[in-house]
Amino acid sequence: MPHTMPHMPQGDAGGWVKLRNVARGAVVAYAHPEYLISPDELAADLDGRRVLDATVIFAPTPDGGFSVESGLARFNEGHIPGAQFLDLVNDASDTSSDLGFTLPPVAQLEALFRRLGISNDTEVVVYSRELIALATRAWWLLHYCGHRHARVLDGGLEAWQAAGHPLSTEPASYPPGDFKASPKPSRFADRNDVLAAIGDPDIRTVNSLSPEDFAGQGAFTMGRPGHIPGSVNLFFADLLEDGRFKDEAALRQALDAKGLLAAPRVINYCAVGVTATIDAFACLLCGQEDVALYDGSLAEWARDESLPMETGR
């Protein structure tokens, strides 16, 4: 049922180190290039990987919010050959929560990944269509559970098709895996963590929404306009170019401008814990290792009148 939200080097020949030419002809690699994969590298070895489509359908609602439903129907219309569907709405969330995209118990994620044929040594590639944040959300769950071989398809399904690779409507299934989670609790923050971070010089809290929404001047709101006091704004779209992550130099410049790479700890939030994973993923990609996602984000924070919010830039 649709949910309505309110107002690498890995040392092997398959490892792809993403290099981009930058100023003065220098060549710079991400700190963790193994977190991304190109369409061509994926196409070269589909059989050796588990590929997951994490698409979710968002649609605006008359009250200024949006509805959320599983992207399974879109997946069935065409997907990367051999891919399976990862249902972020129904399977990879705590459906007992009235907040969307809530982190479920580790045992639930562990069982889900096993059903998808994933073991600890399986290379997993996650992708989505239209919004790469869904892939980074899925990646974040794998990463949180301690999976060390998860990668995001840079550019998503659109980049796959633009590179001339085919789609399939054939279902895929694999023998169950034996994935054993080793969770990293520090990859998530709760509202008490965020409240304690206000005014703490060692923690940088980041809002990934548009500058207008951050300032409380946009059409989108989660009930109360604005942002968490003390947080900085880094619009997730400013980290992307044509649906792909910008090169290392451009990402570092954007992150450094907000003090994210120098901060001892970074907490990312957005509306429902999805687009914030783009900012969080970019931090990890560029070597900031102490990064957390505030899972409840403004969906939780803004509805509690006892929690402070502010407007303006």
C-alpha positions in Angstrom: 0.0 0.0 0.0 1.3 3.5 -0.8 2.5 5.5 2.2 1.6 9.2 2.4 4.2 11.5 4.0 3.3 14.8 5.6 4.0 18.4 4.7 38.7 0.5 -4.9 40.9 -0.3 -5.1 40.2 -3.9 -4.1 43.3 -5.5 -5.5 41.6 -7.5 -8.3 41.2 -6.8 -12.0 37.5 -5.9 -11.5 38.3 -3.0 -9.1 37.4 0.3 -10.7 39.3 3.3 -9.5 37.4 6.3 -10.6 39.8 8.9 -11.9 38.9 12.3 -13.3 41.0 15.0 -14.9 41.0 18.1 -12.8 42.8 21.5 -12.9 46.3 21.7 -14.1 46.0 18.2 -15.6 46.3 16.5 -12.3 44.5 13.2 -11.8 42.8 12.7 -8.5 41.0 9.6 -7.1 38.3 9.5 -4.5 39.4 8.3 -1.1 37.0 5.4 -1.6 36.5 4.8 -5.3 35.4 1.2 -4.5 32.1 2.6 -3.3 31.1 3.5 -6.9 30.9 1.4 -10.1 30.5 2.5 -13.7 28.0 1.1 -16.1 30.7 -0.4 -18.3 32.4 -2.2 -15.4 29.1 -3.6 -14.2 28.2 -4.8 -17.7 31.6 -6.6 -18.0 30.7 -8.9 -15.1 27.0 -9.1 -14.3 27.1 -12.8 -13.3 29.6 -12.2 -10.6 27.6 -9.7 -8.7 24.2 -9.3 -7.0 22.5 -6.3 -8.6 19.7 -4.6 -6.7 17.1 -2.0 -8.0 16.1 0.2 -5.1 13.6 2.5 -7.0 10.8 4.2 -5.1 8.0 6.2 -6.6 7.4 9.7 -5.2 4.4 11.7 -6.2 3.3 15.2 -5.0 0.1 15.4 -2.9 -2.3 18.3 -2.8 -1.3 19.2 0.8 2.3 20.0 -0.3 3.7 16.7 0.8 4.3 13.6 -1.3 3.2 10.0 -1.5 5.6 7.1 -1.4 5.1 3.7 -3.0 7.3 0.7 -4.0 9.0 0.9 -7.3 8.3 -2.8 -8.1 5.9 -2.0 -11.0 8.6 0.1 -12.6 11.2 -2.6 -12.0 9.0 -5.1 -13.8 8.7 -2.9 -16.8 12.5 -3.2 -17.3 15.6 -3.5 -15.2 19.3 -4.4 -15.5 19.6 -8.1 -16.5 19.9 -10.3 -13.5 18.8 -7.6 -11.1 16.5 -8.2 -8.2 14.2 -5.6 -6.6 15.1 -4.3 -3.2 11.9 -2.8 -1.7 12.9 0.1 0.5 9.3 0.9 1.4 8.1 -2.5 2.6 11.1 -4.7 3.2 14.0 -2.5 4.2 12.0 -0.2 6.5 10.4 -0.6 9.9 6.8 -0.7 8.7 5.5 -0.5 12.4 6.8 3.1 12.5 4.6 6.0 11.3 7.7 7.5 9.8 8.8 6.5 6.3 12.1 4.8 5.6 12.7 4.0 9.3 15.7 1.8 10.0 14.4 -1.7 10.8 16.0 -4.1 13.2 19.3 -5.6 12.1 17.8 -9.1 12.0 15.3 -7.9 9.5 17.9 -6.5 7.2 20.1 -9.5 7.6 17.3 -11.8 6.6 16.4 -9.6 3.6 19.9 -9.6 2.3 20.2 -13.3 2.7 16.9 -13.8 0.7 18.5 -11.7 -2.1 21.4 -14.2 -2.3 23.9 -12.0 -0.5 26.8 -13.3 1.6 29.5 -11.2 3.3 31.9 -11.7 0.4 29.3 -11.0 -2.4 29.9 -7.9 -4.4 26.6 -6.0 -4.4 25.7 -3.2 -6.8 22.7 -1.0 -6.0 21.0 1.4 -8.4 17.8 3.3 -8.8 16.1 5.3 -11.5 15.7 9.1 -11.6 16.9 9.7 -8.0 20.3 8.2 -7.0 19.5 8.9 -3.4 17.5 5.7 -3.3 20.6 3.7 -4.3 22.7 5.6 -1.7 20.0 4.8 0.9 20.1 1.1 0.1 23.9 1.3 0.1 23.9 3.0 3.5 21.8 0.1 4.9 24.3 -2.5 3.6 27.2 -0.4 4.9 25.6 0.0 8.3 25.2 -3.7 8.5 28.9 -4.2 7.9 28.8 -5.3 4.2 32.2 -4.3 2.8 31.6 -5.0 -0.9 28.6 -2.8 -1.7 28.8 -0.3 -4.6 26.5 2.3 -6.1 26.0 2.4 -9.9 27.1 5.9 -10.7 24.3 7.6 -12.7 21.8 4.9 -12.0 19.6 3.2 -14.6 19.8 6.3 -16.9 23.6 6.0 -17.1 23.3 2.3 -17.8 20.9 2.9 -20.7 22.9 5.9 -22.0 26.0 3.6 -22.2 24.0 1.3 -24.6 23.4 -1.5 -22.2 20.2 -3.5 -22.3 17.2 -3.9 -20.0 15.4 -7.1 -19.2 11.9 -8.1 -17.9 13.0 -11.5 -16.9 12.8 -12.4 -13.2 16.0 -13.4 -11.4 16.5 -15.5 -8.3 19.5 -16.9 -6.6 20.3 -19.3 -3.8 20.0 -17.7 -0.4 23.1 -16.2 1.0 24.5 -16.4 4.5 25.2 -12.8 5.2 26.0 -12.1 8.9 25.6 -8.5 9.9 28.2 -6.6 12.0 26.4 -3.3 12.5 28.0 0.1 12.9 25.7 2.0 15.2 27.6 5.2 14.6 26.3 5.4 11.0 22.9 6.5 12.4 21.9 9.3 14.8 18.7 9.8 16.6 17.0 13.0 17.7 18.7 13.0 21.0 22.1 12.9 19.2 21.0 15.8 17.0 19.7 17.8 19.9 23.0 17.4 21.7 24.9 18.4 18.6 23.3 21.9 18.6 26.1 24.2 19.6 28.7 21.4 19.7 31.8 22.7 17.7 32.9 19.1 17.1 29.8 18.0 15.2 28.6 19.4 11.9 24.9 18.9 11.2 24.0 19.1 7.5 20.6 19.7 5.8 20.5 18.3 2.2 17.4 20.0 1.0 17.2 23.0 -1.4 18.3 26.4 -0.1 14.7 27.6 -0.3 13.4 24.7 1.8 16.3 25.1 4.2 15.4 28.7 4.7 11.8 27.9 5.2 10.8 29.8 2.1 10.1 26.8 -0.2 6.8 25.1 -1.0 7.9 21.9 0.7 7.6 21.6 4.4 7.3 18.7 6.9 4.8 20.7 9.1 7.1 23.4 10.4 9.3 25.4 7.9 13.0 25.8 8.2 15.9 23.7 9.6 17.5 22.4 12.7 19.3 25.3 14.5 23.1 25.4 13.8 22.9 23.1 10.7 24.4 24.1 7.4 22.9 23.6 4.0 24.4 21.5 1.3 21.8 20.8 -1.4 22.2 17.2 -2.5 21.8 18.2 -6.2 24.9 20.3 -6.0 27.0 17.2 -5.5 25.8 15.6 -8.7 26.3 16.3 -12.4 24.0 14.6 -14.9 22.9 12.2 -12.2 26.5 11.2 -11.4 28.6 12.2 -8.5 30.9 15.0 -9.3 34.6 14.4 -9.6 36.7 14.3 -6.4 38.0 17.8 -6.7 34.5 19.3 -7.1 33.1 17.2 -4.3 35.9 18.1 -1.9 35.4 21.8 -2.7 31.7 21.6 -2.0 32.2 19.6 1.2 35.1 21.7 2.4 33.1 24.9 1.9 30.7 23.7 4.6 33.4 22.4 6.9 32.4 18.8 6.5 35.8 17.2 5.8 37.5 18.9 8.7 34.7 18.3 11.2 35.4 15.5 13.8 31.8 14.2 13.1 29.1 14.9 10.6 25.3 14.2 10.9 23.2 14.4 7.8 19.5 14.9 7.6 16.8 15.9 5.1 13.0 15.3 5.0 12.7 11.5 5.5 16.3 10.2 5.5 16.8 9.6 1.8 18.4 12.6 0.0 20.7 13.1 3.1 22.4 9.8 2.1 23.8 11.6 -1.0 25.6 14.1 1.2 26.6 11.3 3.7 27.9 9.0 0.8 29.8 11.9 -0.7 31.5 12.5 2.7 32.6 8.9 2.9 33.6 8.9 -0.7 36.0 11.8 0.0 37.5 10.3 3.2 35.4 11.7 6.0 35.0 8.6 8.1 32.8 9.7 11.0 29.5 10.3 9.2 26.0 9.6 10.5 22.5 9.8 9.0 19.7 11.2 11.2 17.1 8.7 10.1 14.0 10.4 11.4 15.1 13.7 9.8 12.5 16.5 9.6 9.6 14.1 9.4 10.3 13.3 13.1 11.9 16.6 14.2 9.4 19.1 12.8 6.3 17.4 14.3 7.7 17.7 17.8 6.9 21.3 18.9 9.4 21.0 21.8 12.3 20.7 19.4 13.7 24.0 18.0 13.7 25.0 14.4 14.8 28.2 12.7 14.3 29.9 9.3 16.6 32.0 7.1 19.9 31.2 5.7 
